Structures are given as C-alpha cells and as structure tokens.
C-alpha cells in the first residue's frame, strides 16, 4: 500500500498509463475518519482516536470480537430464519439511519462490513462513504464498492443516487434469508444480464411474510425510479419488525414435483429461454390456458427427457380446480415467480453459477476437462477438480469445492470421469446438445419408473411376462409390450414405448425375450 498525504493506493489498482505517468485508483483515508467522528449510533463501529507520525496514520477503532456477518451466516448453516434475519437487518438499519441523517451513504454495504460485538451488529468500514443528497436527486459517477452487492447502475458504470445503498441492503437481507443471491453471481457479465432479464424470485421451500417480500421487492428494483427511497425503507413495517402474514402457496408441491421443476428451471436459465413466449406458442387457441397435451408438449420443448408420467404428476398438482387446464398465473408460479432449488444444496447453486460462466464466456467443457487431467488418466481427482473450478470461479472456497466434488463424483470412487463432468455441466447448455441422446436419456428414466412400479407392488417378473405373452412364444412383440407398459403407467406415450422397447430388445431381433426382460428389470 502506498500513501501520499491523505491519499492511499495499491499497485494492484492500476487503471491505465498516459504520456506522462500512470493512473491508480486511490481512496481518501481521511474521508472515513470524518464520517466516523460524527456517527454515534450503537449500531456503528466507533472510532476512538486518530493520530499520525511521519509515515503512518493510526486509527483506533472499537474491537468487535464476534467477527462479521459473513462468518456469522456461515456459522449458522449458511442462512438465518426470518425472525433472526429481521433482527440483524433492523440493527443495521439503525446504523444506516444515523448515516443517512448526516447526509452520507456508505457505498460498500456487504456482510463483511457488518461487524458483531456481544451480539450487537454494527455497520463498519466507511472508506467509501460520501456526502450526498439523500432524497435521491444528486447523481454520482464514481465507481466504488463490492460488485456482488453493487446496484446495477454501478455495475454498468452509469450515474447513480443514494438509492444504490438500498439495493445493497436488499441483497444482504436476501442472502441472510436464503443463503444465496437472487441471481447467479460468480461472473459479472452473466450477473448483470440475469438481474436485467430474470424476475426476482423467492425460494418455494422457504415461505416468508408478505411485508418481508414487499421490502425485498422494493429494494431490489433494477430501475432506480422504481426502487424504494430512504424514507420508504426507514418507515417500512419491516423497520418495526412486522413481517406480515406468510403467504400460503397456491399449490402444494411434493419433493418429486419440486425436483422436476428445478431441473426445468436450470435449463431455462442456462439457455436463456423466455417461458412466457413458449407458453403463448403452445396456447393454440389463445385462451390463456394450457390443456394437458399442450402442457406436455411445452415441457418436452424445454427438456426432451421429460416423461409423460412426470408431466402428469405436475399437471395434477397444479390443476387444483380440476378443470383440465393450467392458467397463465399457475404457469408463472411454476416457472417465473418461485425458485424451486434446494436451499441446502450448496453444490448445486455453485454448479448453476459455473454453467452461467461457461455460457457467458463460451468455454469448451471437454477442453477444460482434458487441460486439468494432468496424468491423462481420463479422470480428475479432487485436487485437479479444485484447480479447474478455480479457473472458472477464482474465489471458490475449499468447502465449496468439496460440495462440488460430491455432485460430480456420482459413483463415489473419488474421481470425476469425463462423462460425470459432462452430465453435471453440459446438459441444458447449447454445446451439450451433441453429448446426449435425449430419447435414450428419456428411456432410462422410463425403465427406472417401470422398475419402481414393479418393486412398489411386489410384482413377480415371471408372472408379469407370462400374462402379456399372449402368443405364448416366450417373447413380447411391440403390441404385447405396449399393453404391459400401459398397465404399469397409463400416461406413457406411444413414442416413449417405442424408445423403451428398443432398449429392452438388446439383440435387435424385433421382440423381447424372457432373458432380455429379466436382465433389464431385475
């Protein structure tokens, strides 16, 4: 770190070079001191003294022995319950209120800048704080802060107002509640694109109060003109610890449905699909509704692996009025309003972010794999995978690499094969299209479904085969096999039956022998 007078800069913050010298980004070290001298709130880190010698400025600050909010969240399992998150938020809002009343904004709000002492949460680090018109009329052009929590205007290097801090507060509050950010954020380019194109969604698995949701929606408006003002923030029911009633979901999805929808949402995000445009495409009569056949075709257009049984399972849950149709509102709840990912599955969240980086920078998955397969053994161990992942996402932490390893290493042998690597990262991305045979993938799922039904009802394979071998020749032809499939799964489609028949018929003889039947289902 270098210093001249009250200004300080680092060599790593090099901005450019002209004919007569070099340009670095620096900070006014006295700025934070001036702000801190004025702040008296118990929810602000106190500054006790400042003095200088010929080389150094010494700032004596309040010692906060309990660490910062970032570590606090991780120590509590990666997310907080609504009541606790609200308590932390209100303490920090009390500190920000003091700052706002003096006409300042912070400009670097993040969990690492919220310290804790004896259970009291305090706003810290005022190095980027600046005097401003709090009413939001004054535009600033200086780019400072931490990208993950920056308002869109800063990320796109546009002028911004005092409302930039309000966005950051919303981001921190969302992270406290859900253990993740609203949009994938390992890569700046995809982060900006996602926040501008994807609606703010709330995790289905963790319902929150109506006022909590309203506060987040007000803070996390991309357009500053639509974002809450400081007056609205400080007078919101949330500031009185009123969360509002928890809104009951219109549809009660089971784990099976949530898993199916989550995978669909991942593909929608990876391919940048607009679900509403596809809805309109399959809404043939422009009724604003989809019947079952239209809904199934819609799902298959996004993920050709989806089975009719999976589609029927979701449709039945969503069609609560038993009208035989899904409305546009019900459709939006499925694909737009809610996030169906598992909040506790940290590895999956990281992998979703990695897909965004691969897509944004057009990285080749196979080339990445082979580059880090140092011994050319066709697999990656945990160390090699860690190095690979950190090239894509440099700030990945050790425990996050461990979470990812568990997602990649499907067979638990401590190694990640190219196939395992592709299975996790490629599906849904454009470059993954030639790595999969959707019909084969779908057939595997259908066979698994047939096995599950046979096991569930404890059916005897010999008796099942004999009952449908109407010709008694010891083989099942396509018609006999179709009848068997329809008894086991009434939703199965003709094209699905043909795909499954092709896998059962291993010798391609046009029929399924007893041996082939046993081999596939036992």
Helices and strands as residue ranges (DSSP letters): E 2-4, E 7-17, E 22-28, H 29-38, E 47-52, E 57-61, H 69-75, H 82-101, E 104-105, G 111-113, E 114-117, E 120-123, E 130-131, G 147-149, H 152-155, H 164-178, H 188-197, E 202-203, H 210-219, H 230-234, G 237-240, H 255-271, H 275-282, E 289-291, H 292-302, H 308-318, E 325-327, H 328-332, I 333-337, E 338-339, H 346-360, H 365-372, E 379-380, H 382-392, H 398-408, E 416-417, H 418-425, G 430-435, H 438-456, H 461-468, E 475-476, H 478-488, H 494-504, E 512-513, H 514-521
